[in-house]
Amino acid sequence: MLNLLNTTAELKKSKCRVAVVPIGSIEQHSDYLPLGTDLFIAETLAKKIAEVFKAYLLPILPYSNSQEHDGTPGTVWLSPVTLINVINDLVESLIRSGMKKIILVNAHGGNHVIKSAIVNLKIRYPKIGIFLASLSWEKAYMAGNVNTNNAVHADPGETSLLYYVLNLSNKKRKIKKSVPLLSYELLESFGFKSLTKNGAWGESGTASYDKGRKIFETLLKSSVKELKQALKFNE
């Protein structure tokens, strides 16, 4: 794996043609998880993926589409158009520097526009492999024995995952049920501040380091398997 500690000469000598770009967010995660939750998860996953593919690992893009958390202290967001433009510029500069395959690792569920950005980039650069790492959240939660019902934000699964990536081995907390009366499909119409009491959205359950480890390992395994198939198909 290569990163910013390497020189441009070392990158050239390595003949590395795969880049990994993690994308997180800075947004409220109720009163018990840090603002950088998605950021920490994306960084850790991206590093492991870059190690598997001996790729060039870029630093995290910390800002993304978090307007659904607008008005909550500490939340910072980019507009959808801005995020698309940032991804376009990042990918294009990587292509011009010699990269042939770019893997985006996104850990924020609200970044719906990333797929649209990839479609447009693929039209402009048909010979370049541009992939979004597939994260099988439902499968991962099941592996961690976490209820997937209403698991949207700051739920027991995400809390467990954060305990693992930050190595908070002594953490174990009962998460209270926090489910708005309106459906998830109306989230963008109202936002978390209006729909939730404490910014969380999920069923009750217990979060723990061990559950987080199982969730992380499942996410990593499933995404690596699919990326290997995609990279081979793109050859």
N, C-alpha and C positions, 0 to 999 in steps of 0.2 A: 504494500500500500504506500502511496505517495501523498504528501500533504504540503502545507505552506512552509514547513521546515526544510523542504527540498529546494534546490536551485533549479533554474530553468534548464541549465545544462544537464542536470541529473534527470529531469523529466524527459528531455530529448533523448538521452542515452538509453533510458528505460524502454523507449518505444511504447509507452503506455498510451492506449487509445480509448480508455473507458474512464469517464468522470462520474462522480457521485455528488449530487447536490441535495443536502437536507433542507427541508422547509418546515418551520415551526410556527409559533404564534406567541404573542404577548397579550394575555387576556385573563380576566378573572376566572378562578376555579374555586368558587365558594370561599368559605372562611377557613379551610383547612389544607388547601393545595396552593403552591406558589404560582405566580403569574406566568412563569416560564415552563409550566408543566409540559405542554406540547413540544416546546423547544428542546427540553432535556431528552424526551422520548425520541424525537427525530434524530438528534445528534448521535445517540447511542446506537440506534438501528442502522443509521447511515455508515457509521464507523465499522460495524460488523460486516455489512454488505460490501463495503470497500475492501475490507481484508480478504473476503472470499474471492472477489474478482480482481484483486491486485490493482485496484483502480486509483485514480487521483481524487482524493477526498477534499471537497471544498468546505469552507466554513458554513455554518448554518445561516440561512436567510431567516432572520428572526421575526420579521413583520409579514403579515398576510391578511386575508379577509376575515376580520373579526367584528364586523359591524353589528352582528347579533348581540354583542356584549357592549355596545355603545353606551356611554354614560356611566360605566362602572370604573371606580378608581384604579388607575394603572394600566388599563386596557389601551393598546395602541394598534391601529389598523391602517391598511392600504386599501384603496378602492379596487374593485375588480379589474378595471381597465389598467390601473397602475401595476397591479401584480402581474397581469398578462404581459405588459411591456417590460417589466423587470425580468421575467422568465425568458422572454424573447431575446433580450440583450445578453443575459447570462449564457444561454444556449448558443447563440450566434458567436459570441466571443470564444467559447470553448471549441466550437467547430473550426473557427479561423486559427486557433492555436494548435490544431491537429487532432482533436478528439473525434472519434467516429461513432461512439456510443455514449449517450448521456442518460443516467438514471436519476430520476427525481424521487426523493423519499419524503413524503408528506405525512405529518402526524396530526394535522388539524382538519377535522371533518367539515369545516365550513369553506374549505378552499375548492369549491366546485369548479371554478374557472380554469384550474390547472389542466384538466382534460381538454378543454377548448383550446388552450394555448398549444398543447401538444399536437392537436389535429392541424392547426394552422402552420405550425413549424414543420410538420411532416410534409405538407404540400410544398413548402418552400425548399425543404431539404430532403427529398425522397430517398436518398441513398444513406442518410444518417439514421442510426437507431436512437430513438428518443422514447424512453419508457418511464412510466410511473409505477414504482414498486407497489405491488398489490398486497394490502394488509388485510388478512382475513380475520376481522375483529370478532365475529360471532364464533368462529371455530376456536379462536384463541381464548375467548372468555369461557367457553365450554371446557377447554383444557385446564383452565384455572379454577373450575368449579364456581364460576360467577354467573349469576342470573342475567341473561341477556335482555330480559324484558325491561323496556324503558331505560336501557343503559345508554345515555346520551352524553352526559357531561359531569365530571367530578363524581362519577359513580364508583362502586367498589372495585370494578375492574381497572379503571384508569388510576385510581388511588393505589391499588396494589402494584400496578406497572411502574408508577413513579417511585414507590418504595424500593423496587428492585434496581431501577436505573441509577438512583442516587445512593444505593447501598445503605438504605435505612433499615437494617436488619432487625432492629428492636421494635419497629413500628407494627402495631396491630390495633385497628380501630373499627368500632362498630359505626357504620354509616347509616344515618336515619333516612327513611323513605322521603323522597322529595320529587313528586310527580305533579306537574301542572294539570289543571282541569282540561285545558285545550290540547289538541293533538300536536304531535311533532311537526306535522305538515304546515302548521300555522306559525312556526317559530320565527321565520323571517318577517312575518307581518307584525309581530309584536315585540320580539326580542326577549332575552333572558331577564332583563331588569323588570319588565312588566309581568312576565309569566311566572317567575320563580321568587320564592321568599329569600333564599340565600345563595342564588346563583348556581345551584346544583340541580341535576335532573337525572334521577335514577331510583331504582328500587332499593330497599334496605338490604344490608348484608355486611359481611366482615371483610375488610381489606388486610392483606398481609404480604410480607416479602416473598414467601414461598409461592403464593398465588401469582404474584407479579413475575416471578421467574418463569413459571409455566406459560404464562401469557406471552412474555417476551420471546421465549424459545419457539413457541408455535408461530408467532408473527414472523420471526426471522426465517424459520425453516420453510414456511409456505411462500414467502416472498422470494427467497433465493431460488427455490425450485422453479417458480414461474419465470424469474428473470433468466435463468439458465436456458430455459426453453425459448424465450424471446430472443436472447442474444444469438443462439444457434440458428434460429429461423431467419435472423437478419443477416447472416453471413453471405 
